[in-house]
Amino acid sequence: MSSRTHLIVGGFPPGASAGHDMDYARLSLLGLLAEQDMTTTVANDFTDLDRWLDGAGLLLTYVAGPVPSGAQLETLNAWLEAGGRWFGLHGTSGGRAARIEGTRQRRMVREGHHETLGCFFLNHPPVSRFEVQVTNGHPLTKDLPPTFETVDELYLVEPIGESRVLLTTELSEDPSPPGFGFRYDADTSLLPDGKTRVLGFVKDVGKGAVAYVALGHTHARRSNSQPFVDESVAADGVTPPTFRGSWETDEFPTLIKNAIAWGAA
């Protein structure tokens, strides 16, 4: 068992919030790690990953922009193959966005870390209220109810490769207004039943494993980039200046605590 976690929380470019309250996320995650008596190293991106993963049992990431590339991704893959565990939250499934010529919109770019993580972010509709279905029977979903309600960015992520699905929700169509968010050619996040979206999963990588949970948006007044929210959140569509969403549920912190224990096992 390794009692050390390497935590990466940050936006891009370096020092930017990238639309999230990174300080709140960082402090919240450090608090949950401290509760479980974990020694933690902290970074803003994947720089010097080989140095920090050496001897660590868990890599915990909450990022919006920074991604492992080149030698960093090789280090990560080798660490996972040898038995390391990576738990990615929220924007970890994103990365680089490319501007679409002649428009103000951007399109996410699929890169190598998406293959390792096991999914690729396409877009998210405006912040809304929705129900999450839980598949029990795995340590990551211990003590969670069969369903729970949350208010969050409902990420549309394309699953890549084989994985064990842990969290889902139902959404038959992307309700984003024209021009909202990121553009994509096909909705590859929609499962064959025409209604289910994957919000959390776990997969094996060699002797190690990767888990991902799409929930976790948070912003403060200075980092808010939400133009409006769904009427299920605010009838007037006005974005709350401070938003904590899933962080204030019982279930989301439980998921993270489970992930910390899973990473230390």
C-alpha positions as CSV (number, residue, x, y, z in Angstrom):
1,M,0.0,0.0,0.0
2,S,1.2,3.5,-0.9
3,S,0.0,6.4,1.3
4,R,1.2,9.1,-1.1
5,T,-0.9,10.8,-3.7
6,H,0.3,13.2,-6.4
7,L,-2.4,15.9,-6.9
8,I,-2.6,18.1,-10.1
9,V,-5.0,21.0,-10.1
10,G,-4.7,23.8,-12.6
11,G,-5.8,25.5,-15.8
12,F,-4.2,26.7,-19.0
13,P,-2.3,28.8,-19.7
14,P,-0.3,28.4,-16.5
15,G,-1.9,30.2,-13.6
16,A,-5.2,30.7,-15.4
17,S,-8.5,29.5,-13.8
18,A,-9.8,28.3,-17.2
19,G,-13.4,28.9,-16.0
20,H,-13.1,27.0,-12.7
21,D,-12.4,27.8,-9.1
22,M,-9.1,25.9,-9.0
23,D,-8.3,27.2,-5.4
24,Y,-11.6,25.7,-4.1
25,A,-11.1,22.4,-5.9
26,R,-7.4,22.2,-4.7
27,L,-8.3,23.0,-1.1
28,S,-11.3,20.6,-1.1
29,L,-9.3,17.7,-2.5
30,L,-6.4,18.4,-0.1
31,G,-8.9,18.3,2.8
32,L,-10.3,15.0,1.7
33,L,-6.8,13.6,1.3
34,A,-5.8,14.8,4.8
35,E,-8.9,13.1,6.2
36,Q,-7.6,9.8,4.9
37,D,-4.1,10.5,6.3
38,M,-2.5,10.7,2.8
39,T,0.8,12.3,2.2
40,T,0.3,14.5,-0.9
41,T,2.5,16.3,-3.4
42,V,0.9,19.1,-5.4
43,A,1.4,20.5,-8.9
44,N,-0.4,22.8,-11.4
45,D,0.3,20.6,-14.5
46,F,2.1,17.5,-15.5
47,T,5.7,19.0,-15.4
48,D,8.3,16.7,-13.8
49,L,5.7,13.8,-13.7
50,D,8.4,11.2,-13.5
51,R,9.8,12.8,-10.4
52,W,6.5,12.9,-8.5
53,L,5.0,9.6,-9.6
54,D,8.0,7.7,-8.4
55,G,6.8,6.0,-5.2
56,A,3.2,7.4,-5.4
57,G,0.2,5.1,-5.5
58,L,-2.4,7.5,-6.8
59,L,-2.5,10.3,-9.3
60,L,-5.5,12.6,-8.7
61,T,-6.2,15.3,-11.4
62,Y,-8.6,18.2,-11.6
63,V,-7.5,20.1,-14.6
64,A,-8.9,22.3,-17.4
65,G,-6.3,22.5,-20.1
66,P,-3.0,20.9,-18.9
67,V,-2.4,17.4,-20.3
68,P,0.5,15.0,-20.2
69,S,2.3,14.9,-23.6
70,G,5.4,13.3,-25.0
71,A,7.7,12.0,-22.3
72,Q,5.2,12.8,-19.6
73,L,2.6,10.5,-21.2
74,E,5.2,7.8,-21.6
75,T,6.0,8.1,-17.9
76,L,2.3,8.0,-17.0
77,N,1.7,4.9,-19.1
78,A,4.7,3.0,-17.7
79,W,3.6,3.9,-14.1
80,L,0.1,2.6,-14.7
81,E,1.4,-0.6,-16.3
82,A,3.5,-1.1,-13.2
83,G,0.5,-0.8,-10.8
84,G,-0.2,2.9,-10.4
85,R,-3.8,4.2,-10.3
86,W,-5.1,7.5,-11.9
87,F,-8.3,9.1,-10.8
88,G,-9.3,11.9,-13.2
89,L,-12.1,14.4,-12.4
90,H,-14.2,16.7,-14.6
91,G,-12.0,18.6,-17.1
92,T,-9.3,15.9,-17.2
93,S,-11.2,14.5,-20.2
94,G,-10.6,17.7,-22.1
95,G,-7.4,19.4,-23.1
96,R,-6.6,21.4,-26.2
97,A,-9.3,23.2,-28.3
98,A,-8.8,24.4,-31.8
99,R,-10.5,27.5,-33.2
100,I,-12.8,26.8,-36.1
101,E,-12.0,29.1,-39.0
102,G,-14.6,31.7,-39.7
103,T,-16.4,31.2,-36.4
104,R,-16.1,32.0,-32.7
105,Q,-16.4,28.4,-31.8
106,R,-13.8,25.8,-31.0
107,R,-13.5,22.1,-31.4
108,M,-11.8,19.8,-28.9
109,V,-8.7,17.9,-30.2
110,R,-8.3,14.2,-29.4
111,E,-4.8,13.4,-28.2
112,G,-2.8,10.6,-26.7
113,H,-3.8,11.1,-23.1
114,H,-7.5,10.5,-24.1
115,E,-6.5,6.9,-25.1
116,T,-4.9,6.4,-21.7
117,L,-7.8,8.0,-19.7
118,G,-10.4,6.1,-21.7
119,C,-12.6,8.9,-22.8
120,F,-12.8,12.2,-24.8
121,F,-14.7,15.3,-24.0
122,L,-17.0,16.7,-26.7
123,N,-19.1,19.4,-25.1
124,H,-21.4,20.2,-22.2
125,P,-24.8,21.9,-22.2
126,P,-25.5,24.8,-19.8
127,V,-25.3,23.9,-16.1
128,S,-28.4,21.9,-15.3
129,R,-30.1,19.6,-12.7
130,F,-30.0,15.9,-13.5
131,E,-30.1,12.5,-12.0
132,V,-27.1,10.2,-11.8
133,Q,-27.5,6.4,-11.9
134,V,-25.0,4.4,-9.9
135,T,-23.7,0.9,-10.7
136,N,-22.8,-0.6,-7.4
137,G,-20.4,-3.5,-6.6
138,H,-17.1,-1.6,-7.0
139,P,-15.0,0.0,-4.3
140,L,-15.4,3.4,-6.1
141,T,-19.1,3.4,-5.6
142,K,-19.1,2.1,-2.0
143,D,-21.9,3.7,0.1
144,L,-23.5,5.4,-2.8
145,P,-27.3,5.2,-3.4
146,P,-28.7,3.7,-6.6
147,T,-29.4,7.2,-7.9
148,F,-28.7,10.8,-6.8
149,E,-29.5,14.3,-8.0
150,T,-26.9,16.9,-8.7
151,V,-26.5,20.3,-10.4
152,D,-23.4,20.4,-12.6
153,E,-22.1,20.6,-16.1
154,L,-23.4,17.4,-17.8
155,Y,-20.3,16.3,-19.7
156,L,-20.8,14.6,-23.0
157,V,-17.8,12.2,-23.2
158,E,-17.0,9.6,-25.8
159,P,-15.9,6.3,-24.2
160,I,-12.7,4.9,-25.6
161,G,-11.9,1.2,-25.2
162,E,-13.2,-1.3,-22.7
163,S,-14.2,-0.1,-19.2
164,R,-16.5,-0.9,-16.3
165,V,-19.2,1.8,-16.3
166,L,-20.0,3.2,-12.8
167,L,-22.1,6.3,-13.3
168,T,-24.5,7.2,-16.0
169,T,-27.3,9.7,-16.8
170,E,-30.1,9.9,-19.4
171,L,-30.1,12.6,-22.1
172,S,-31.3,11.7,-25.5
173,E,-30.1,14.9,-27.2
174,D,-27.6,17.7,-26.5
175,P,-29.8,20.6,-25.5
176,S,-27.1,23.2,-26.0
177,P,-28.3,26.3,-27.9
178,P,-26.8,27.1,-31.3
179,G,-23.2,28.3,-30.9
180,F,-22.9,27.3,-27.2
181,G,-19.8,25.5,-26.1
182,F,-17.7,23.3,-28.4
183,R,-18.6,22.0,-31.8
184,Y,-18.4,18.3,-32.8
185,D,-19.3,16.4,-35.9
186,A,-21.1,13.4,-34.3
187,D,-22.4,12.8,-30.9
188,T,-20.2,9.8,-30.0
189,S,-21.0,10.1,-26.3
190,L,-24.5,8.7,-26.8
191,L,-24.7,5.0,-26.1
192,P,-26.5,2.6,-28.5
193,D,-29.8,2.8,-26.5
194,G,-30.1,6.4,-27.6
195,K,-30.4,7.9,-24.2
196,T,-27.6,6.9,-21.9
197,R,-24.4,8.9,-21.2
198,V,-21.4,7.7,-19.3
199,L,-20.3,9.9,-16.4
200,G,-17.9,7.6,-14.6
201,F,-16.0,4.4,-15.2
202,V,-12.9,2.4,-14.3
203,K,-10.6,0.4,-16.5
204,D,-7.5,-1.8,-16.1
205,V,-4.1,-0.7,-17.5
206,G,-1.5,-3.4,-17.0
207,K,-1.2,-4.0,-13.3
208,G,-2.7,-0.6,-12.6
209,A,-6.0,1.2,-13.4
210,V,-7.6,4.4,-14.5
211,A,-10.9,5.8,-13.2
212,Y,-12.8,8.9,-14.4
213,V,-15.7,10.9,-13.1
214,A,-17.1,13.8,-15.2
215,L,-18.8,15.7,-12.3
216,G,-17.2,18.5,-10.4
217,H,-17.7,22.0,-12.0
218,T,-17.1,24.9,-9.6
219,H,-16.5,28.5,-10.2
220,A,-16.2,31.8,-8.2
221,R,-17.1,35.3,-9.4
222,R,-13.6,35.9,-10.7
223,S,-13.5,32.6,-12.6
224,N,-17.1,32.3,-13.9
225,S,-17.3,31.8,-17.7
226,Q,-20.9,30.4,-17.7
227,P,-23.0,32.8,-19.9
228,F,-26.3,31.3,-18.4
229,V,-27.7,28.2,-16.8
230,D,-30.6,25.9,-17.4
231,E,-34.0,26.9,-16.0
232,S,-33.8,23.8,-13.8
233,V,-31.1,25.7,-11.9
234,A,-32.3,29.3,-12.0
235,A,-35.7,30.3,-13.6
236,D,-34.2,33.5,-15.0
237,G,-31.2,31.7,-16.4
238,V,-28.7,33.9,-14.5
239,T,-25.5,32.1,-13.5
240,P,-24.8,32.0,-9.8
241,P,-21.6,34.1,-9.1
242,T,-20.3,31.3,-6.9
243,F,-21.1,27.7,-7.9
244,R,-20.2,24.5,-6.0
245,G,-22.7,22.0,-7.5
246,S,-21.8,18.4,-7.0
247,W,-19.2,19.4,-4.4
248,E,-22.0,20.2,-2.0
249,T,-23.8,16.8,-2.4
250,D,-23.1,13.9,-0.1
251,E,-22.3,11.6,-3.0
252,F,-19.5,13.5,-4.8
253,P,-17.1,13.7,-1.7
254,T,-17.9,10.1,-1.1
255,L,-16.8,9.2,-4.6
256,I,-13.5,11.0,-4.0
257,K,-12.9,9.4,-0.6
258,N,-13.6,6.0,-2.2
259,A,-11.1,6.9,-5.0
260,I,-8.4,7.8,-2.4
261,A,-8.9,4.5,-0.6
262,W,-8.9,2.7,-4.0
263,G,-5.6,4.4,-5.0
264,A,-3.9,3.5,-1.7
265,A,-4.9,-0.2,-1.9
